[in-house]
Amino acid sequence: VVGDASDEQLAAARAAEIGAVVCDVSNPAAVEALFASATDQLGGLDVLVNNAGIAGPTGPIEDVEPADWDRTLAVNLTGAYLCTRAAVPLLRRSDNASIVNICSSAGVLGYPLRSPYAASKWGLVGLTKTLAMELGPEGIRVNAINPGPVEGDRMQRVVAAESAATGRTPDEVRAGYVAQTSMRCFMEPGEIAAAITWLCSPAASKITGQILSVDGNTETLRT
């Protein structure tokens, strides 16, 4: 997904490394081109992971600009809709079809100062539940994963934004996230990837419509 200029540069660099295609998932034409390319390169599709997302603005609701609200939902929620819409005809041909939506603990809890992000993730949970019912008779499984705070550049940017909005130091913000989890930890990217791999494997062939939290048991998003 392309969010801002820095995100675009980073995405392009990473895509070049692995031979991937950069796509703004909020753009219907770009999504159509992405799936045409994927069909040509892969010859079919077994798995769709809707992982593209942006953090959105940080601040009280009266300070959230309509354009920022719209952009957050366009990428995080509409992007999943557009990709799923394009993927389903391909998934119908698979013997092990699976969709995994990457939601968030914010999709089942309130998230002060992050209302657009929380709204987009609550919507993604609802989409997951609905599509599991809609596509289940065709053998397409639809699940979601709710990660907690995950180590990496994106979470560093979230911490910096919350630090600026609240006046707390970045270390204090990070400590707040750690304290919110029962296991007092951040997640590692590989732990999320392992959960996705399992949900898409034959071992999870009868699991659909589930929201799996990989978050050290997030107790609250209020600090």
C-alpha positions as CSV (number, residue, x, y, z in Angstrom):
1,V,0.0,0.0,0.0
2,V,1.1,3.5,-0.7
3,G,0.4,5.9,2.1
4,D,2.8,8.9,2.0
5,A,6.0,9.7,0.1
6,S,8.2,7.8,2.6
7,D,5.9,4.8,2.5
8,E,5.9,4.8,-1.3
9,Q,9.7,4.8,-1.4
10,L,10.0,2.1,1.1
11,A,7.4,-0.1,-0.6
12,A,9.1,0.4,-4.0
13,A,12.5,-0.6,-2.5
14,R,11.1,-3.7,-0.9
15,A,9.1,-4.7,-3.9
16,A,12.2,-4.5,-6.1
17,E,14.0,-6.9,-3.7
18,I,11.3,-9.6,-3.9
19,G,9.9,-9.0,-7.4
20,A,6.6,-7.8,-6.0
21,V,4.1,-5.2,-7.3
22,V,3.4,-2.0,-5.5
23,C,-0.3,-1.2,-5.3
24,D,-2.4,1.5,-3.6
25,V,-5.2,-0.8,-2.4
26,S,-7.7,2.1,-2.1
27,N,-7.5,2.6,-5.9
28,P,-9.9,0.2,-7.8
29,A,-7.9,0.4,-11.0
30,A,-4.7,-0.3,-9.3
31,V,-6.2,-3.3,-7.5
32,E,-7.5,-4.6,-10.8
33,A,-4.1,-4.3,-12.4
34,L,-2.5,-6.0,-9.3
35,F,-4.7,-9.1,-9.6
36,A,-4.2,-9.3,-13.4
37,S,-0.5,-9.3,-12.8
38,A,-0.8,-11.9,-10.0
39,T,-2.9,-14.1,-12.3
40,D,-0.3,-13.9,-15.0
41,Q,2.6,-14.6,-12.6
42,L,1.0,-17.2,-10.3
43,G,-1.5,-18.9,-12.6
44,G,-4.1,-18.9,-9.8
45,L,-4.6,-18.0,-6.1
46,D,-5.0,-20.0,-2.9
47,V,-4.5,-17.3,-0.3
48,L,-5.3,-13.7,0.1
49,V,-3.9,-11.8,3.1
50,N,-5.3,-8.3,3.5
51,N,-2.4,-6.8,5.3
52,A,-2.2,-3.3,3.7
53,G,-3.0,-0.6,6.3
54,I,-2.0,2.8,7.6
55,A,-2.1,4.2,11.1
56,G,-4.1,7.2,10.3
57,P,-4.1,10.5,12.3
58,T,-3.5,10.7,16.0
59,G,-5.6,13.2,18.0
60,P,-9.0,13.9,19.5
61,I,-12.0,13.5,17.2
62,E,-12.5,17.3,16.7
63,D,-9.0,17.6,15.3
64,V,-9.4,14.7,12.8
65,E,-9.6,16.1,9.3
66,P,-12.3,14.6,7.1
67,A,-9.6,13.8,4.4
68,D,-7.5,11.9,7.0
69,W,-10.6,10.0,8.1
70,D,-11.5,9.1,4.6
71,R,-8.0,8.0,3.7
72,T,-7.7,5.7,6.7
73,L,-10.9,3.9,5.9
74,A,-10.1,3.9,2.2
75,V,-6.9,1.9,2.7
76,N,-7.7,-0.2,5.8
77,L,-11.3,-1.2,5.0
78,T,-12.2,-0.4,1.4
79,G,-8.8,-1.8,0.4
80,A,-9.7,-5.1,1.9
81,Y,-13.1,-5.0,0.1
82,L,-11.5,-4.3,-3.3
83,C,-8.8,-7.0,-2.9
84,T,-11.3,-9.6,-1.7
85,R,-13.7,-8.7,-4.5
86,A,-11.0,-9.3,-7.0
87,A,-9.6,-12.4,-5.3
88,V,-12.8,-14.4,-4.8
89,P,-13.2,-15.6,-8.5
90,L,-9.7,-16.9,-8.3
91,L,-10.1,-18.5,-4.9
92,R,-13.1,-20.4,-6.1
93,R,-10.8,-22.5,-8.3
94,S,-8.6,-23.5,-5.3
95,D,-8.8,-26.7,-3.2
96,N,-7.5,-24.8,-0.1
97,A,-8.8,-21.3,-0.4
98,S,-8.3,-18.9,2.5
99,I,-8.6,-15.2,3.2
100,V,-6.9,-13.7,6.3
101,N,-7.7,-10.1,7.3
102,I,-5.1,-8.4,9.5
103,C,-7.2,-6.5,11.9
104,S,-6.0,-5.2,15.3
105,S,-6.8,-5.3,19.0
106,A,-8.3,-1.9,18.1
107,G,-11.0,-3.9,16.2
108,V,-12.5,-5.2,19.4
109,L,-11.5,-2.4,21.9
110,G,-11.9,1.3,21.9
111,Y,-8.7,3.2,21.0
112,P,-8.6,6.8,22.3
113,L,-7.0,9.4,19.9
114,R,-7.1,6.9,17.1
115,S,-10.8,6.9,16.1
116,P,-10.3,6.5,12.3
117,Y,-8.0,3.5,12.8
118,A,-10.3,1.9,15.3
119,A,-13.4,2.4,13.1
120,S,-11.6,0.8,10.1
121,K,-10.6,-2.2,12.1
122,W,-14.0,-2.7,13.7
123,G,-15.3,-2.6,10.1
124,L,-12.8,-5.2,9.0
125,V,-13.9,-7.6,11.8
126,G,-17.5,-7.2,10.6
127,L,-16.4,-7.9,7.0
128,T,-14.6,-11.0,8.2
129,K,-17.6,-12.4,10.0
130,T,-19.9,-11.6,7.1
131,L,-17.7,-13.1,4.3
132,A,-17.1,-16.3,6.3
133,M,-20.9,-16.8,6.1
134,E,-21.1,-15.8,2.5
135,L,-18.2,-17.8,1.2
136,G,-18.3,-20.8,3.5
137,P,-20.6,-22.8,1.3
138,E,-18.0,-22.5,-1.5
139,G,-15.2,-23.8,0.7
140,I,-13.5,-20.4,1.1
141,R,-12.4,-19.8,4.6
142,V,-12.3,-16.2,6.0
143,N,-10.5,-15.4,9.3
144,A,-8.9,-12.5,10.9
145,I,-5.8,-11.9,13.1
146,N,-5.7,-9.2,15.7
147,P,-2.0,-8.4,16.3
148,G,-1.0,-6.4,19.4
149,P,1.8,-3.9,19.1
150,V,4.3,-5.4,16.7
151,E,8.0,-4.5,16.7
152,G,9.1,-2.5,13.6
153,D,9.2,0.8,11.8
154,R,5.5,1.3,11.7
155,M,5.0,1.0,15.5
156,Q,7.9,3.4,16.0
157,R,6.0,5.9,13.9
158,V,2.9,5.3,16.0
159,V,4.8,5.8,19.2
160,A,6.3,9.0,17.9
161,A,2.9,10.4,16.8
162,E,1.3,9.6,20.2
163,S,4.3,11.1,22.0
164,A,3.7,14.3,20.0
165,A,0.0,14.3,20.7
166,T,0.1,13.6,24.4
167,G,3.3,15.2,25.5
168,R,4.7,12.0,26.9
169,T,8.2,10.8,25.9
170,P,8.5,7.9,23.3
171,D,9.8,5.7,26.1
172,E,6.7,6.4,28.2
173,V,4.3,5.7,25.3
174,R,6.1,2.4,24.5
175,A,6.0,1.4,28.1
176,G,2.2,2.1,28.1
177,Y,1.8,-0.3,25.2
178,V,3.8,-3.0,27.0
179,A,1.7,-2.5,30.2
180,Q,-1.5,-3.0,28.2
181,T,-0.7,-6.7,27.4
182,S,-1.0,-9.4,30.0
183,M,2.4,-10.8,28.8
184,R,4.0,-7.4,29.0
185,C,5.6,-7.5,25.6
186,F,5.6,-6.4,21.9
187,M,4.9,-9.0,19.2
188,E,7.5,-10.1,16.7
189,P,6.5,-10.0,13.0
190,G,7.4,-13.7,12.7
191,E,4.7,-14.6,15.3
192,I,2.0,-12.9,13.2
193,A,3.4,-14.7,10.0
194,A,3.2,-18.0,11.8
195,A,-0.4,-17.6,12.7
196,I,-1.3,-16.6,9.1
197,T,0.5,-19.7,7.8
198,W,-1.4,-21.9,10.1
199,L,-4.8,-20.4,9.3
200,C,-4.1,-20.9,5.6
201,S,-2.9,-24.5,6.0
202,P,-4.9,-27.7,5.7
203,A,-4.5,-28.0,9.5
204,A,-7.0,-25.2,9.8
205,S,-9.3,-26.5,7.1
206,K,-12.5,-26.3,9.2
207,I,-11.7,-22.9,10.9
208,T,-13.5,-19.9,9.5
209,G,-15.2,-16.8,10.8
210,Q,-12.7,-16.5,13.7
211,I,-10.9,-13.6,15.1
212,L,-7.5,-14.8,16.4
213,S,-5.7,-12.4,18.7
214,V,-1.9,-12.7,18.6
215,D,-1.3,-9.9,21.1
216,G,-0.1,-11.2,24.4
217,N,-3.7,-10.6,25.6
218,T,-4.3,-6.9,25.1
219,E,-6.3,-5.8,28.2
220,T,-7.0,-2.2,27.1
221,L,-5.9,0.4,24.7
222,R,-6.3,3.2,27.2
223,T,-3.2,4.3,29.2
